């Protein structure tokens, strides 16, 4: 089961990174634009959305616990 979670987590991170890349290939083209609206569930199953924290400093930690 741990392997499945690891695959899902890596796939999700890959999609997030791919969504953050500029279509022009120039990261400077995205400066000043809003971040993609990421969402996920906390350890209690509650939905968290990045847009809920608009205007606040947010640290995203993609640490995987095994």
C-alpha positions as CSV (number, residue, x, y, z in Angstrom):
1,X,0.0,0.0,0.0
2,X,2.9,2.4,0.7
3,X,4.1,1.9,-2.9
4,X,0.7,3.1,-4.2
5,X,0.7,6.2,-2.0
6,X,4.3,6.9,-3.1
7,X,3.3,6.7,-6.8
8,X,0.2,8.9,-6.3
9,X,2.2,11.5,-4.4
10,X,4.9,11.6,-7.1
11,X,2.4,11.8,-9.8
12,X,0.6,14.7,-8.1
13,X,3.9,16.6,-7.6
14,X,4.7,16.0,-11.3
15,X,1.4,17.4,-12.3
16,X,1.8,20.5,-10.1
17,X,5.3,21.2,-11.4
18,X,4.1,20.7,-15.0
19,X,1.2,23.1,-14.3
20,X,3.6,25.7,-12.9
21,X,5.8,25.7,-16.0
22,X,5.2,28.5,-18.5
23,X,4.0,27.5,-21.9
24,X,6.6,29.8,-23.4
25,X,9.4,28.0,-21.5
26,X,10.4,31.3,-19.9
27,X,9.8,31.3,-16.1
28,X,10.1,35.1,-16.1
29,X,6.9,35.3,-18.2
30,X,5.0,34.1,-15.2
31,X,6.2,36.6,-12.7
32,X,3.4,38.5,-11.1
33,X,0.8,36.0,-12.1
34,X,-1.2,34.1,-9.4
35,X,-0.1,30.6,-8.5
36,X,-2.2,27.7,-9.6
37,X,-5.0,26.9,-7.2
38,X,-3.5,23.8,-5.5
39,X,-5.7,21.7,-3.2
40,X,-5.4,18.7,-1.1
41,X,-6.6,17.1,2.1
42,X,-5.0,17.5,5.6
43,X,-4.4,14.5,7.9
44,X,-8.0,14.8,9.2
45,X,-9.5,14.7,5.7
46,X,-10.4,18.4,5.5
47,X,-10.0,20.0,2.1
48,X,-7.3,22.7,1.9
49,X,-7.1,25.1,-1.0
50,X,-4.2,27.5,-1.7
51,X,-6.7,30.2,-2.7
52,X,-8.0,30.2,0.8
53,X,-4.7,31.7,1.9
54,X,-4.6,34.5,-0.7
55,X,-2.6,37.5,0.6
56,X,-0.7,35.4,3.2
57,X,2.7,33.8,3.1
58,X,2.4,30.1,2.5
59,X,5.1,27.4,2.7
60,X,4.3,24.3,0.7
61,X,6.2,21.3,2.1
62,X,6.0,18.2,-0.2
63,X,7.6,15.9,2.3
64,X,6.6,12.3,2.1
65,X,6.3,10.2,5.2
66,X,6.9,6.5,4.9
